[in-house]
Amino acid sequence: MKVASATLFILMASVGLSNKVAAQTLRILVPAYANPCCDGGPEMWENLVAVASSPDRNFELFVIFNPLNGPGTAVDPNYLQSDGSGPLPELHAAGAIVQGYVASNYSQVSLQTLKEQIDVYFAGFWAGHVDGIFIDEMSADIATTGYYQELTNYVKSISPQARVIGNPGYFEFSNPSSQNQFSPQQYVNSVDTIITFENTNIEYTTNYSPDTVLSGLPCHKTGHIIHTLSSLSTDTLNLVANRGAGFVYATTGVLNTPYDQDALGKLTGPTGLAQLVAQVNATRFVLGDANGDCLVNNLDISGFILALTDPAAFRGRYPFVDYHQVLDFNGDSQFNNLDIGGFVQLLSGN
């Protein structure tokens, strides 16, 4: 599709917009802690591959890979066999985004030890099968910001596109030493995504009150992990989305091992978590959000132009953004030059 140079100039000149937050879309983040060898593991990994492979999947699927409370000391053949086959490469090839698990013990594990574990995921025997890092037991003390920023920087030095997810599992951050070197904002930004809730559904529905620093963030920035549900429902997922989180896992699993099975067999199927997330996403989108971060601002201009000029390239860059829906400003169920005026008007705040 041809776009006049004057049109491109108008789009690029649409500056000065503050972030506008609207409905959140959801990604699934699965703590896949069951070994595919036995117990609930075979079903969990089979279901994960089924979800990742589904042509109807309209969300990103992230899977936390935790072979032995970290990468372990040798390849576990239950995940990866000597011929290169196994559940892990099958899941990765199906399109899941795999996060290697490390635990920082609330910043008490040495940075060197964690860097060595990260090396195993990216350059050791799991190389080629891991996309990012999940840091469990992240301290909620703002004074540890530098510790986590160093880990994130290290991951990025190996793989610039890798996502680092930190899990304090709590929505209020502390500063017991009254230090002033790091701010709450810097703490939140020390990782790419921060899990601000990991607890029971009762706690989630009655006691969740997030720190003010979490308001207005892009939807990829925070995530919620909820266990001990009596049943899965879109009500829970809508609550997650309304609270601004972009990553979710919800399970009927209970303590002490809520993640050792596939939500009691409920990841797949007509009432499974994957299907419910797809239903929520089908009705929740942000008009004008061309890059899928759940915010509308100048960062969406390049995506809008790409969708107009090279739809195939747009789909390659933003595979889960339905531009026919998200960028249809005039309501004619099409996306074309007639939608430019609405986009410019939205960016200018008029």
SVG drawing of the C-alpha trace seen along z (x, -y; Angstrom):
<svg xmlns="http://www.w3.org/2000/svg" viewBox="-18 -18 50 59">
<polyline fill="none" stroke="black" stroke-width="0.4" points="0.0,0.0 1.4,-3.4 1.4,-6.2 2.1,-9.8 5.3,-11.3 3.1,-14.1 1.2,-11.5 4.4,-10.0 5.5,-13.5 2.2,-14.1 2.5,-10.9 6.1,-11.4 5.3,-15.0 2.6,-13.8 4.7,-14.2 4.1,-15.3 1.6,-12.7 1.5,-11.3 1.0,-7.6 -2.6,-6.6 -3.5,-3.3 -6.5,-1.2 -7.6,2.4 -4.7,4.9 -4.0,7.9 -2.6,11.0 0.4,13.3 0.5,16.7 3.5,17.3 3.6,21.0 5.9,22.2 6.5,25.6 8.1,27.1 7.0,30.7 9.6,32.9 8.2,34.5 9.4,37.9 6.6,38.6 3.7,37.7 1.9,34.6 4.9,33.8 3.9,35.7 0.5,34.1 1.8,30.6 4.4,30.7 2.1,32.3 -0.5,29.6 2.2,26.9 3.2,28.1 -0.4,28.3 -1.1,24.7 2.1,23.4 1.3,25.3 -2.3,24.1 -3.1,22.0 -5.8,20.3 -3.3,18.9 -3.6,15.1 -1.2,14.6 2.4,15.1 3.2,18.2 6.1,17.9 7.3,21.1 9.6,21.1 12.0,23.9 13.3,25.2 15.2,28.5 16.8,28.5 16.1,25.3 18.3,23.8 20.0,25.3 21.4,28.3 24.9,29.8 24.2,31.9 21.5,32.4 18.4,34.1 17.4,36.4 13.8,36.2 13.9,32.7 16.5,33.0 17.8,36.3 21.2,36.8 19.8,36.8 18.3,33.3 14.7,34.4 12.6,34.1 9.9,32.0 12.0,28.9 13.1,28.5 9.6,29.5 8.0,26.8 10.6,24.2 10.1,25.1 6.3,24.7 6.8,21.1 6.9,20.9 9.3,18.4 11.4,20.3 12.7,18.6 15.5,20.3 15.0,20.4 17.5,19.1 16.8,18.3 18.6,15.3 17.5,16.1 16.5,12.5 19.9,11.2 21.9,13.6 23.3,15.7 26.5,14.3 26.3,12.5 29.1,14.8 27.1,17.9 24.0,16.6 26.0,15.5 27.5,19.0 24.0,20.4 22.9,18.0 25.9,19.1 24.7,22.7 21.3,21.7 22.7,19.5 26.1,21.1 26.1,24.4 24.2,27.6 20.8,25.8 22.1,23.4 19.6,22.8 16.6,23.8 16.3,20.8 15.2,17.3 15.3,15.4 15.8,15.6 13.3,15.9 14.8,14.7 12.9,16.2 13.1,15.1 13.8,11.5 14.2,9.2 11.6,6.5 14.3,4.2 14.9,1.2 18.5,1.3 19.1,4.4 18.3,2.6 22.0,2.6 22.3,6.3 19.4,7.1 20.4,4.4 23.8,6.1 22.1,9.5 19.9,8.0 22.8,6.2 24.7,9.5 21.8,11.3 21.5,8.5 25.3,8.7 24.7,12.3 21.4,12.0 20.1,8.4 16.6,9.5 16.2,11.7 13.6,10.9 14.5,10.9 11.6,11.5 12.0,10.9 9.7,12.4 9.5,10.7 5.9,12.0 4.8,8.9 3.2,5.6 4.8,3.3 8.5,2.5 10.6,1.8 13.5,-0.5 14.5,0.6 17.9,-1.0 16.4,-4.4 19.0,-4.4 18.6,-7.1 20.8,-5.7 17.9,-3.9 14.3,-4.9 11.3,-2.6 11.1,-3.4 14.7,-2.2 14.0,0.9 11.0,1.8 13.2,1.1 16.0,3.3 14.3,6.1 12.2,6.2 9.1,7.6 8.3,7.9 5.9,10.3 4.1,8.2 1.8,11.0 2.3,14.7 -0.2,16.0 -3.7,17.5 -6.8,16.3 -8.3,15.2 -5.3,12.9 -5.6,11.7 -9.2,10.7 -9.2,9.3 -5.8,7.8 -4.1,6.8 -3.1,3.1 -0.2,2.3 2.5,-0.3 1.8,-3.6 5.0,-3.2 3.2,-0.4 0.4,-2.5 0.4,-3.4 3.1,-1.0 3.1,0.8 1.3,4.2 4.5,6.1 6.0,4.7 4.1,6.6 2.7,10.1 0.5,11.9 0.7,15.6 -2.4,16.9 -2.9,20.3 -5.4,22.2 -8.4,21.2 -11.6,23.2 -12.0,23.0 -10.7,21.1 -12.8,18.3 -12.6,15.2 -13.6,13.2 -10.1,13.8 -8.4,13.0 -10.4,9.8 -9.4,8.7 -5.7,9.3 -6.1,7.2 -8.0,4.5 -5.1,4.3 -2.7,3.6 -0.8,6.9 0.2,8.3 1.5,11.7 -0.7,14.2 -0.8,17.7 -3.8,18.9 -4.1,22.4 -6.3,24.6 -3.0,26.1 -2.4,25.7 0.6,25.3 3.1,26.6 3.5,27.6 1.0,25.5 3.0,25.7 3.8,29.4 0.8,30.2 -1.0,28.5 -3.6,26.7 -5.2,30.1 -5.4,30.6 -6.9,27.2 -4.4,25.4 -6.1,26.8 -9.7,27.6 -12.8,25.4 -12.5,24.2 -8.7,24.2 -6.5,21.2 -5.3,20.9 -8.8,20.8 -10.0,18.3 -7.0,16.0 -7.9,16.1 -11.5,15.2 -10.3,12.2 -7.9,11.0 -10.7,11.2 -12.6,8.5 -9.8,6.4 -7.6,4.4 -6.2,0.9 -7.2,-1.2 -4.1,-2.7 -1.6,-0.3 0.4,0.7 3.3,2.3 1.3,4.3 2.5,2.7 -1.0,1.6 0.0,-2.0 -0.7,-4.5 2.1,-7.0 4.7,-8.0 6.3,-4.6 3.3,-3.3 4.0,-5.6 6.5,-3.3 4.2,-0.3 1.3,-2.1 3.4,-3.1 4.7,0.4 1.2,1.9 0.2,-0.5 3.3,0.0 4.3,3.6 1.6,5.7 3.7,8.9 6.7,7.3 4.3,5.9 2.9,9.4 6.5,10.7 7.4,8.0 4.2,8.0 2.6,11.4 0.0,11.0 -1.3,7.5 -4.4,7.7 -3.9,4.4 -7.2,4.8 -8.9,4.4 -6.4,2.3 -5.9,-0.3 -9.4,-0.5 -10.3,-4.0 -13.2,-4.7 -15.1,-1.4 -15.3,0.0 -13.6,3.3 -10.7,2.4 -7.3,0.8 -6.1,-1.6 -5.3,-5.3 -8.8,-6.3 -7.6,-5.5 -4.7,-7.9 -6.8,-10.8 -8.1,-9.0 -4.6,-7.9 -3.2,-11.4 -6.2,-12.8 -5.6,-10.2 -1.9,-11.0 -2.6,-14.7 -5.1,-14.3 -8.0,-15.9"/>
</svg>
